Amino acid sequence: MNGSMAASQDRIMLGPLVAAIDQGTSSTRFLVFNAKTAELLSHHQVEIKQSFPKEGWVEEDPKEILQSVYECMDKTCEKLTQLNIDISNIKAIGVTNQRETTIVWDKETGEPLYNAIVWLDLRTQSTVERLINKTPGRNKNHLKHKTGLPISTYFSAVKLRWLMDNVDEVSEAIHSHKAMFGTVDSWLIWCLTGGKNGGVHCTDVTNASRTMLFNIHTLDWDPELCSYFGIPMEVLPKVRSSSEIYGLMKSGSLTGIPISGCLGDQSAALVGQMCFQDGQAKNTYGTGCFLLRNTGPKPVMSDHGLLTTIAYQLGRDKPACYALEGSVAIAGAVVRWLKDNLGIIQTLSELEKLAAAVGTSYGCYFVPAFSGLYAPYWEPSARGIICGLTQFTNRSHIAFAALEAVCFQTRELMDAMNQDSGIPLTQLQVDGGMTSNRLLMQLQADILCIPVVKPSMPETTALGAAMAAGSAEGVSVWSLNLEDLSEVTSEKFEPQINPEESEFRYARWKKAVQKCMNWETTEPVGNGNEEPNIFSSIPLGFYILGSMFMLIGAKYIAGHK
């Protein structure tokens, strides 16, 4: 009797709850937080299948993504009920998502017209080269003054352009005015708020700022950018702030609850790490690696290969805050590659044990440029490379080199950010799935030569979306005043090697990066459109001709013996 009374008292004490949908590249989660304490009460996670139809192509099924959201919601609600927590206390839902991933669907049937093209997909490389070639001086930063972004395979506009050029269903739907475009947030919010029966077609400023169609100064779609890519503006979602009521849930056990927060995953992690002050930064280790530094209400343009992006806009009448971002395509994805492609490990946790067993890469360097190189190089022609191999090298050294690769890439981002801001970071706040790897965290501190600080609650991306949703006007159950934000407990990793050794290893890494450049190009090698010709290299031509004459001469002499 006392137990059940205590449980019911606990239930009353909890007060308002806020939920978050965290739809990432490799999985979907649904998490429920206490709005007063930011405590995570329950969650559920479902993996998402990725398909690779051709080399460099990465796709996901939009219907599977949506289904995974419903499944995570239902399972989390069941868990809360078992914990004797009343789900009617959930007052709002926030959405955070893998950014740039591009979906086009039919607004009359609600059906996707093609698979989602994932952010790290490379099929648009020829589209990008064509676009860069038509800019004055072949400048990949031609649109940066408006977008904050280089012209790259990474962003949504080129993916949408590819769909319009290569998928009949998409071009037909656009011509018949039935097509809707959106990143994952738009697709989910439209479906959850009714879909073809009155669903809300919207996105927030952070996701819009990753499309290359959005002007980061006016905070709206830009007609010139849309005409540059040949994209009709009618297919685009309405741009809203990151914290306001977009619409109400129309089905399932959470029907009637407002969806009132929306942030791209890296912006959400910045909010969840409480980086509200100019100069505060965080690094998220997920499928890729993303270092964001809050630059306040003014956009700062990078001279060192970083992106300028919207950090958040927490309310319709609030100013937008901006961030400098360093983006790396392959971080956690290298672990998945070692497991699924090479079979070096059977489980993800095995990697740490394998690497710890040797404690060094023994001179082996691994540059996982599977999708080209992102920041600070923006080099789509780069490809992955493992170098420095000897007969002594084994799978443990390669595992160690893979972890080091994540750390070296972060070091490159941090160096660029320190140069852009002029104020070096004195410590790095981290989050994301890979931070549970303690060896990785220690390596990161050693390679950066500064402390690495990890919060004890790793789900900061979902927390950021929940904070945006709970603080929205009309919900107002979560205070974002600095004095009201709960103190975060964290663990600190201090550098343990001398800076000279760190610098030596970093210099070798830089050498390996140079080796992986200009590997793959869609442009013909010869002059104009002719087939590449071995004789186009004069020294090589002489060498081959000389060898042919020697062979003929040798044969002639042999015949006269």
Buried (B, 14 or more C-beta within 10 A) or exposed (E): EEEEEEEEEEBEEBEBBBBBBBBBBBBBBBBBBBBBEBEBBBBBBBEBEBEEEEEBBBBBBBBBBBEBBBBBBBBBBBBBEEBEBEBEBBBBBBBBBBBBBBBBBBBEEBEBBBBBBBBBBBBBBBBBBEBBEEBEEEEBBBBBEBBBBBBBBBBBBBBBBBBBEEBEBBBEBBEEEBBBBBBBBBBBBBBBBBBBEEBBBBBBBBBBBBBBBBBBBEBEBBEEBBEBBEBBEEBBBEBBBBBBBBBBBBEEBBEEBBBBBBBBBBBBBBBBBBBBEBEBBBBBBBBBBBBBBBBBEEBBEBEBBBBBBBBBBBBEEBEBBBBBBBBBBBBBBBBBBBBEEEEBBEEBEBBBEBBBEBEEBBBBBBBBBBBBBBBBBBBBBBBBBBBBBEEEBBBBBBBBBBBBBBBBBBBBBBBBBBBBBEEEBEBBBBBBBBBBBEBBBBBBBBBBBBBBBBBEBBBBBBBBBBBBBBBBBEBBBBBBEEEEBEEBEEEEBEBEBEEEEBEEBBEBBEEBBEEBBEBBEEEEEEEEEEEEEEEEEEEEEEEEEEEEEEEEEEEEEEEEE
